[in-house]
């Protein structure tokens, strides 16, 4: 069974952050290990969340226990999300180095693939703007994003990473051109699309966009977290980049649609567990 280590928030009563990893990855038969960066009662969008940030030294000690059980050698992917303090970013950075350096046994005479490091630079969005502190945002951009195999921002976060005005990113082609120029590998959500909304995957082989109709109404928080986790699950399950993109976008769109149909105040991920056990697909198109 593939193993994904998630470093992100735990929010007890809201389906956001790393706390949704079992709901998203479990139906895919992918095993999550979650180290929380905060322990909140609810998403801050509802008001004061309750709880508090997890101290960096507590996170480090949790990781020591995980390492002591020999799991670093078995991790197929690391996904990072929300951070509350710059010191937590330093802990995550140290973890990534250790996971990459961990010895990995050969299977059938072949070395296993290296773990995939996916950094979701959770910083803000178009309407609220930056919703973490400047020091945390700076630490993310300086210390964690450069270590990623895949960076998974929303469009606002991508613009901030690139130092761009978001108004200059009017089409998926605009975004793809900027991502290609920057180099590396990207999974960019909330991309403009004539069909509604798009998710863009860019790497050295080119750019692909998966598009779905926009669901009307106030959509609960957590869609970006789900998309990134589902994409990671697809990669470690052997779907390949195209398959993982189509599945992640399709599964996320399904949960959003069901949530709005059921008038759920939070993403109805658990109620969709039977649907999430199936592989999803949406059309993708190549951007030259």
C-alpha positions as CSV (number, residue, x, y, z in Angstrom):
1,X,0.0,0.0,0.0
2,X,1.5,3.4,-0.9
3,X,2.4,5.7,2.0
4,X,1.9,9.5,1.9
5,X,3.2,11.8,4.7
6,X,1.1,14.9,5.1
7,X,2.2,18.0,7.1
8,X,-0.7,20.4,7.4
9,X,-3.5,21.5,9.7
10,X,-5.8,19.4,11.7
11,X,-9.3,21.0,12.0
12,X,-11.7,18.9,14.0
13,X,-15.1,20.1,12.7
14,X,-14.1,21.3,9.2
15,X,-13.2,19.2,6.2
16,X,-10.0,21.1,5.3
17,X,-6.2,20.7,5.6
18,X,-4.4,17.5,6.4
19,X,-7.2,16.2,8.5
20,X,-9.1,15.2,5.3
21,X,-6.2,12.9,4.2
22,X,-7.9,9.7,5.5
23,X,-11.1,10.6,3.7
24,X,-9.4,11.4,0.4
25,X,-6.6,8.8,0.4
26,X,-8.2,5.9,2.2
27,X,-10.7,5.0,-0.5
28,X,-7.7,5.0,-3.0
29,X,-6.0,2.4,-0.7
30,X,-3.3,4.9,0.0
31,X,-2.1,5.1,3.6
32,X,-1.8,8.6,5.1
33,X,0.5,9.6,8.0
34,X,-0.4,13.1,9.3
35,X,1.7,15.4,11.3
36,X,-0.4,18.5,12.2
37,X,0.8,22.0,12.2
38,X,-2.2,23.3,14.2
39,X,-5.1,21.8,16.2
40,X,-8.2,23.9,15.4
41,X,-11.8,23.3,16.2
42,X,-13.2,24.9,13.0
43,X,-12.0,26.6,9.9
44,X,-11.1,30.3,10.6
45,X,-13.6,31.3,7.9
46,X,-16.3,30.5,10.4
47,X,-14.8,32.8,13.0
48,X,-12.3,32.2,15.8
49,X,-11.2,28.6,15.2
50,X,-10.3,27.5,18.8
51,X,-7.2,25.5,19.5
52,X,-3.7,26.6,18.7
53,X,-0.6,26.0,16.6
54,X,1.5,22.9,17.3
55,X,4.9,23.9,18.5
56,X,7.7,23.1,16.1
57,X,9.6,21.0,18.6
58,X,6.5,18.8,19.1
59,X,6.2,18.3,15.3
60,X,9.9,17.4,15.3
61,X,9.5,14.8,18.0
62,X,6.5,13.3,16.3
63,X,8.6,12.9,13.2
64,X,11.4,11.3,15.3
65,X,8.9,8.6,16.2
66,X,7.9,8.1,12.6
67,X,11.5,7.9,11.6
68,X,12.3,5.4,14.4
69,X,9.7,3.1,13.0
70,X,11.6,3.0,9.7
71,X,8.9,4.7,7.8
72,X,11.1,7.3,6.0
73,X,12.3,4.5,3.7
74,X,8.8,3.6,2.8
75,X,7.3,7.0,2.1
76,X,6.1,7.4,-1.5
77,X,5.2,11.1,-1.3
78,X,5.3,14.0,1.1
79,X,2.6,16.7,0.9
80,X,2.9,19.9,2.8
81,X,0.1,22.4,3.3
82,X,-0.8,25.0,6.0
83,X,1.9,26.3,8.3
84,X,1.3,28.5,11.4
85,X,4.9,29.4,12.2
86,X,8.2,29.8,10.3
87,X,9.8,27.3,12.7
88,X,7.4,24.7,11.4
89,X,8.6,25.3,7.9
90,X,12.2,24.6,9.0
91,X,11.0,21.3,10.5
92,X,9.4,20.3,7.2
93,X,12.5,21.3,5.3
94,X,14.6,19.1,7.5
95,X,12.1,16.2,7.0
96,X,12.3,16.5,3.2
97,X,16.0,16.2,3.3
98,X,15.9,13.1,5.6
99,X,13.2,11.3,3.5
100,X,15.2,11.9,0.3
101,X,18.3,10.5,2.0
102,X,16.6,7.5,3.6
103,X,17.8,4.1,2.2
104,X,15.2,2.5,0.0
105,X,15.5,-1.3,-0.6
106,X,15.5,-2.8,-4.1
107,X,12.4,-4.5,-5.4
108,X,12.9,-7.3,-8.0
109,X,16.4,-6.0,-8.5
110,X,15.4,-2.5,-9.3
111,X,15.7,0.6,-7.1
112,X,12.3,2.0,-6.1
113,X,11.3,5.4,-7.3
114,X,12.3,8.4,-5.1
115,X,9.6,10.0,-3.0
116,X,7.6,12.8,-4.6
117,X,7.7,16.1,-2.7
118,X,4.5,18.2,-3.2
119,X,4.4,21.6,-1.7
120,X,1.0,23.3,-1.6
121,X,2.1,26.9,-0.6
122,X,-1.0,27.7,1.4
123,X,-0.9,31.5,1.7
124,X,-4.1,33.1,0.6
125,X,-6.6,33.5,-2.2
126,X,-8.0,36.3,-4.4
127,X,-10.8,37.6,-2.2
128,X,-9.1,37.5,1.3
129,X,-5.6,38.0,0.0
130,X,-2.8,36.8,2.3
131,X,-4.2,35.0,5.3
132,X,-1.1,33.8,7.0
133,X,1.6,35.9,8.5
134,X,4.3,37.5,6.3
135,X,7.1,35.6,8.1
136,X,5.4,32.3,7.3
137,X,4.8,33.2,3.7
138,X,8.5,34.3,3.3
139,X,9.7,31.0,4.9
140,X,7.5,29.0,2.5
141,X,8.7,30.8,-0.5
142,X,12.4,30.9,0.5
143,X,12.9,27.5,2.1
144,X,10.2,25.0,1.1
145,X,9.0,25.8,-2.5
146,X,12.6,25.4,-3.9
147,X,12.7,21.9,-2.4
148,X,9.5,20.7,-4.1
149,X,9.2,18.3,-7.0
150,X,5.7,19.7,-7.6
151,X,4.4,23.1,-6.4
152,X,0.6,23.2,-6.1
153,X,-0.7,26.7,-5.6
154,X,-4.0,28.3,-6.5
155,X,-3.9,31.0,-9.1
156,X,-3.5,33.8,-6.5
157,X,-0.6,32.0,-4.8
158,X,1.0,31.3,-8.2
159,X,0.9,35.1,-9.0
160,X,2.5,35.9,-5.6
161,X,5.2,33.3,-6.1
162,X,5.9,34.8,-9.6
163,X,5.6,38.4,-8.4
164,X,2.8,39.0,-10.9
165,X,-0.5,40.9,-10.9
166,X,-3.2,38.2,-11.0
167,X,-5.0,40.3,-13.6
168,X,-2.3,39.5,-16.1
169,X,-3.2,35.8,-15.9
170,X,-6.4,35.9,-17.9
171,X,-6.3,32.5,-19.6
172,X,-4.8,29.0,-19.0
173,X,-2.4,29.8,-21.8
174,X,-1.1,32.9,-19.9
175,X,-0.6,30.8,-16.7
176,X,1.1,28.0,-18.6
177,X,3.5,30.4,-20.3
178,X,4.6,31.8,-17.0
179,X,5.0,28.4,-15.4
180,X,7.0,27.1,-18.3
181,X,9.3,30.1,-18.1
182,X,9.8,29.6,-14.3
183,X,10.7,25.9,-14.8
184,X,9.9,23.0,-12.6
185,X,6.7,21.2,-12.2
186,X,3.4,22.8,-11.3
187,X,-0.2,21.9,-10.3
188,X,-2.1,25.2,-10.5
189,X,-5.8,25.4,-9.5
190,X,-8.5,28.1,-10.0
191,X,-7.2,28.7,-13.6
192,X,-9.5,30.7,-15.9
193,X,-11.4,28.5,-18.4
194,X,-14.1,29.2,-20.9
195,X,-15.8,26.0,-19.6
196,X,-15.9,27.2,-16.0
197,X,-12.7,26.5,-14.1
198,X,-9.4,24.7,-14.8
199,X,-6.5,23.0,-13.2
200,X,-3.2,23.2,-14.9
201,X,-0.3,20.7,-14.8
202,X,3.0,22.0,-16.2
203,X,6.3,20.2,-16.5
204,X,9.2,19.7,-18.9
205,X,6.9,17.8,-21.3
206,X,4.4,20.6,-21.7
207,X,1.2,21.8,-20.2
208,X,-2.2,20.1,-19.7
209,X,-5.4,21.7,-18.4
210,X,-8.4,19.8,-17.0
211,X,-11.6,21.8,-17.1
212,X,-15.0,21.5,-15.4
213,X,-18.1,23.6,-15.2
214,X,-18.2,26.1,-12.4
215,X,-20.5,25.0,-9.6
216,X,-22.7,27.8,-8.5
217,X,-23.1,28.9,-4.9
218,X,-20.9,29.3,-1.9
219,X,-18.5,26.3,-2.0
220,X,-17.1,25.2,1.4
221,X,-13.3,25.5,2.0
222,X,-11.0,22.6,1.5
223,X,-11.2,22.1,-2.3
224,X,-7.6,22.9,-2.9
225,X,-6.5,20.6,-0.1
226,X,-8.6,17.8,-1.5
227,X,-7.3,18.3,-5.1
228,X,-3.6,18.2,-4.0
229,X,-4.1,15.1,-1.8
230,X,-6.0,13.3,-4.5
231,X,-3.4,14.2,-7.1
232,X,-0.7,12.8,-4.8
233,X,-2.7,9.7,-4.3
234,X,-3.0,9.2,-8.1
235,X,0.7,9.6,-8.6
236,X,1.7,7.1,-6.0
237,X,-1.0,4.7,-7.3
238,X,0.6,4.7,-10.7
239,X,-1.9,6.8,-12.6
240,X,0.8,8.9,-14.3
241,X,0.6,12.7,-14.5
242,X,-2.3,12.8,-17.0
243,X,-4.3,10.2,-15.2
244,X,-3.7,11.7,-11.8
245,X,-4.7,15.2,-13.0
246,X,-8.0,13.9,-14.6
247,X,-8.8,11.8,-11.5
248,X,-8.0,14.6,-9.0
249,X,-10.1,17.2,-10.9
250,X,-12.9,14.7,-11.5
251,X,-13.1,13.5,-7.9
252,X,-12.9,17.0,-6.5
253,X,-15.7,18.2,-8.8
254,X,-17.8,15.3,-7.8
255,X,-17.5,16.1,-4.1
256,X,-18.2,19.8,-4.7
257,X,-21.3,18.9,-6.8
258,X,-22.6,16.5,-4.2
259,X,-22.0,18.9,-1.3
260,X,-23.9,21.7,-3.1
261,X,-26.7,19.2,-3.9
262,X,-26.9,18.2,-0.3
263,X,-26.5,21.8,1.0
264,X,-23.6,20.7,3.1
265,X,-21.8,23.4,5.2
266,X,-18.6,21.4,4.8
267,X,-17.3,19.3,2.0
268,X,-19.2,16.0,2.1
269,X,-16.1,13.9,1.6
270,X,-17.0,11.1,4.0
271,X,-20.4,10.8,2.5
272,X,-18.8,10.4,-1.0
273,X,-16.4,7.6,0.2
274,X,-18.0,5.0,-2.1
275,X,-17.6,7.4,-5.1
276,X,-14.0,8.2,-4.2
277,X,-13.1,4.5,-4.3
278,X,-13.6,4.7,-8.0
279,X,-11.2,6.3,-10.5
280,X,-12.5,9.6,-12.0
281,X,-11.8,11.3,-15.2
282,X,-12.5,14.7,-16.9
283,X,-11.3,15.8,-20.4
284,X,-7.8,17.3,-20.5
285,X,-6.3,19.4,-23.3
286,X,-2.8,20.1,-24.2
287,X,-1.5,23.7,-24.3
288,X,1.3,24.2,-26.7
